[in-house]
């Protein structure tokens, strides 16, 4: 049987989080998923050409270069863009 590693003592240097700032955390809070252009087009029900026009005009989220041949969109930024569009539509 292996020995258990002891956790470090944080002592009095740890900073308490006020109760009003504490909330349940969802795993998505820690991971900003990068989604494909295909996923974005499907979610927004637009063509790839329309997506590229939005990106080129500066009216959409800036793509993230994942590798030399692959780019994607931050899911959190996509959600923010959608929410902003909803707010604009409400006037």
Secondary structure, DSSP 4 states (H G I P E B T S, - for coil): -PPPPPPPP-GGGPPPPPGGG--PPPGGGT---EE-HHHHHHHHT--HHHHHHHHHHT-SPPPEEEETTEEEEEHHHHHHHHHHHHHHHH-
